[in-house]
Amino acid sequence: MNRYWELARESYSGYANYIWNEITFQYDYKPLWQNYFWGLILLSVFFFIWEWVRPWRKEQPKFRKDFWLDAFYMFFNFFLFSLIVFNALSDVFVNLFNDFLGIFGLTNVVALKIETWPKIAQLFMLFIIRDFIQWWVHRLLHTSPRLWEFHKVHHSVEQMGFAAHLRYHWMETIVYRTIEYLPLAMIGFGIDDFFFVHMFTLAVGHWNHANINVRLGFLKYIFNNPNMHMWHHAHDLPKERRTGVNFGLTLSLWDYIFGTAYIPHSGQNIKLGFPGVQKFPKGFWRQVSYGFNKRNNSENK
């Protein structure tokens, strides 16, 4: 037990230094350009300017409703929680999991070694498998009444913009990463591989939520897009689709394959949210603590 406490202490001890080194580029363990902090900022500025110059919903304010709340969520979920708190905590649980497997004589869960593949092939495999897993997890967040209570935070957005991409409950990170871990570990992916895939999916996620519209032609059947994702956030859906539509995060392909694609029209000015969204907590702390209190949950259904 002491080993796990020591591992946790070591994981968190570098918290302040990690933030400062990312901001000031003071690190030598990776290329300077492989920087999550400035990567998030540059992508966000890019989509922010795009929304201002070519808005899809022109009547929507440039600083839309809850813009600053969502901007804070971006750094909390992408940087503070996902990259620091969760990754540090995961060091402990990964070691616990490996020690548990060791009881049964299993010391390596890698079933498919792809380190000999070309780098581009490894990244493509990581992207496809991860996106497929995330599609199913996202669908689970909608079909499980318990998990839906956490997912409501993301769907409480009433005016869409790029920053809404990362407004979600911190429990979602735990659900996604926990379910992702074993299948990705069995293929032998390293954490360094995630930077390229993570930044690409971040860009597509920003785009899906942004107040912009681009015609993709046949590519709309492969990649998710603002026109499609708008319907995922629709307040009103047909009775036979009450648990949701368009679950794709980066790829729309899975929705067309499994019959959950739904775009009856452009959806440019549809009402967003869910029944009861007007009663949903508005502040950050009340939202990130939402989902655990059964009384509050029943009041906001």
N, C-alpha and C positions, 0 to 999 in steps of 0.2 A: 504493500500500500504506500509505503514511504517513497518508493520509486515513482509512483504515479503523481504524488504530490510534488515531488521535485521536478518532474517533467512539466507539470502545469506551471510551477513557479518560473522555470526557465523559459517557458513559452511566452509568458506575460511580461517577463522582466525587460524585454527589448521593445515594449510597446511604444514608448515615447521616441526612442531612437529610430525605430522603423518609420514612423510618421515623418520625423525631421529629415531623415535620409532620402525618403521618397520626394519630399518637397524640394530639397536642395541638391538632388542628384549625387549625394555622397554615398555611393556604394560601388563595389567592384565585383560583386558576385553575379551580375547580369549586365547586358548592354545598357547604356544610358537611356536609349529610346524605349526600353522595355519597362515603362513606368506607369503603374496603374493610376496614380494620383493625377498626373498631368494628362494622361490618356483620357480619363473621364472628363476632365475640364475641357480639353480641346474638342472632343466629340460633342459635348453639351453646347459649347459656344457655336460650333458649326450649325447644329440643328436649331439653336435659338435664333441665329441670324436668318436661316432659311425660313423659319416660321414668320419672322417679321417681314421679310422681303416678298415671299410668295405664300401668304396664308390661304388655306383651303376654306376655312370658315371666317370670312372677312369681318363679320360682326363681333367676333370673339375678341376681348381685350388682349393687347400684347402681353400684359402681365395678367394672365387669366386667373380665375378663382383658384385659390390654394397653390399658386405658383411657388411661393416661398416655402410653404410646407413641403411640397414635393422636392424642391431643391435640397432641403435638409435631408429628406429621405434618401436622396441619391447618394450623399456622402455617408450617411449612417449605414445603409444596407450594402452598398457596393464596396465601401472602403472600411469604415469602422467595424461593422459587424462581420461581413462576409470574409474580408481579407485578413482581419486581425483577430477579433474575438472568436469567430467560429473556427478558423484555421488553427489557432492556438489550442482551443479546446479539443479539436479533432485529433491533435497529436496524442492526447491521452486516450481517447476512445479507440484510435487505430491500434495503439499498443495493447490495450485491453482485449480488443478483438483478436489480434494476432496471438496473444498469450492464450486466449480461449481455444483457438484452433490448435495450438501447440499441445493442449491436453489430449487431443485425438491424434497426435503425431503429424499434423499438417503444419508445415513451416513455410509453404509458398502456395498462394492461391492463383498464381498466374497460369491460366489455361491456354492462352494464345500469345506467344511471344512475337511481337511485331517490331522489335527494335532493329531488325535487319532490313525492314522495309524502307523505301525512300521516305524522307521526312515529310514530303507533301502527302504521301499516301497515309502515313501515320496520323497526320492532322485531319485529313479528310475522314478517316475511320472514326476518330475521336468525335468529330463534329456530328456525323450522321448518327452514331450510337447514342451520344449524349442528348441530341435533339429528340430522338425517338423516345428515350426514357422520359425526358421532360414533358413530352406531349401527354404521355399516360399519367404522369404525376399531376399535371395541370388538370387533366380531366378528373382525376381523383379528388382534387381540391373542390371541384364543383359538385361531384356526386356524393361525397361523404358529408353528411350534415355537420359533423364535428369539425372537419377541416374547412368547410365553407365559412364557418364563423371567423376563422383567421383570414381567409381569402377575401372577405368582405372589405377589408381595408383597401385593397387594390381597386375593388369595384366601387368604392365610395367616390371615385373621381366623377365630377359632374361637368367639367370642361376639359377636353382632352388637349394635351401638349406633351412634348418629348419627356419632360421631367416626371410625368405620371408613370413612366416605365418602371421606375424603381420605388414607387410608393407601394410597399407591401409589408405585411406583418413579418417580424423576424422569425416566427415559427416556420414560415415557408422555406427559409434557407435550410433549416434543420431537416425538414421533410424531404426536400429535393436532394440535398447532399447525402443524406442517409441512404436513400433508395438508389442513388447513383453510384455509391462507393463500391459495392461488391462487383457489379458487372464491369465497371471500368478498371478496377483492380485486377480482375481476372484476365484482362487484355494487356495489362502491364504498362499503363500510361503513367508518366511522371508528371509531377506538379508543374514543371517548366513548360510542358506542352500546352497548358491551359491558357497561357497569356494570349497566344495567337487566336485561339478559338473564342476565348472569353471576350476579347476586344471586338471581334467580328460580330458575335452575337449581341454584344452591347450596342453596337452601331445599328444593327437591324432592329433591336428592341426600341431604341430611341426613335427610329424612323416609323415604326408601327404606331407609336403613340403620338407622333408629331402632328401639328396642324398644317399638314402639307398633303399633296396628292400627286402621284406620278403614275401614269399609265404604264403597266408592265407588259401588256400583251400576253403572250402565252406563258411568260415567266410567273404570272400570278398563280399558276397551278403548282409552282415550285416554292416560291418565296412568299412569306407573309407580308402584308402591306397595310397602310393606314385604312384604306377602303374596306378591307376584310376585317381588320381588327376592331374597327369602330363597332361592328355588329356584335363582337364578343362582349363589348361593354354596354350593349343596348339595355335600356331599362325594361322595355317590353318585348317579349319573345313569344312565338306561338306556343300553345299549351304542350304540344308534343316535343318541344325543345326547351323545357323549363330549366333543365340542368345545364344549359349552355351550348354554345356553338363556337366554331373556329378556335380550337384550343392550341393551334400551332404557335410556338414561340418564335422560331426563326423560319422554319419551313411550313408552308401551307399544304405540302404534299400529303401529310398524314390525314388531314381533314378530308381531302378529296378521296383518299383511299378508304377511309373508315366511315364515310358518309356523314360527317359532322360539319361540312362546309355549308355556309348559309350567307348569301348576299342577295337579298330580294331587290335592292336598289342601292344607290350610292351611299345612303346613310349619312350624308353630309351634315344634316341638322337634326338627327334623331336625339331623343332624350336619353341621357346616360345615367347609369347607376343601377339600383335594384329597388324593389318595393320596400319602402321603409327607410330609404337612404336619408331622407330629410331628418330622421331622428338619430342617425348614426353620429358617434362622437366626432368632433371637428378638430380637436387638438392632438398633437403628436403623442403625448404621454398616455392619454386616454385611449388612443387607437392602438398603440403597441402593447397595452395591457388588456385590450379587448380580446374576447374569445375564451377567457378563463372563468369569467363570472357568469354563471347560468342565468342569474336574474337579469343582468344587463342584456344578455343575448336574446332572451325571450321578449324583452321590451322593445328590441329593435328589429324584430322579424317583420 
